[in-house]
Amino acid sequence: MKNILLVFLLCVTSSYAQSERQTPKQQFESDLENNTIQLYFIGGIASRATDKDAEFVSKYQATYHDFGCTPPPFLTEYSDYNILVLNYLTEKFGKDWEKDIRKDILGWDKWKSK
């Protein structure tokens, strides 16, 4: 009986968590409103933040989030979110920001090819 209850609780919790997750667009709009825009990338074992990264963050108010060497679940959603950020940066700053951004962010190649 305990096992059945445990399985039921896990299913309900999992189902609830999935229904509460925001779409990339909803998350972007929320982050934009809260001034907490991020750009996601998979960096590897050791973090490689540079002075150029700090300058980008300061100038364009979009921080970097390094997942390290472990890709997160829903990788496509992070890529889609980044594309929304890239479109926003273009609308707000023109193309100037492109020379300063990391080229290893998720979705960069997809966005650049459009």
Buried (B, 14 or more C-beta within 10 A) or exposed (E): EEEEEEEEEEEEEEEEEEEEEEEBEEBBEEBBEEEEBBBBBBBEEEEEEEEEBEEBBEEBEBEBBBBEEEEEEEBEBBBBBBBBBBEBBBEEEEEEBBEBBBEEBBBBEBBEEE
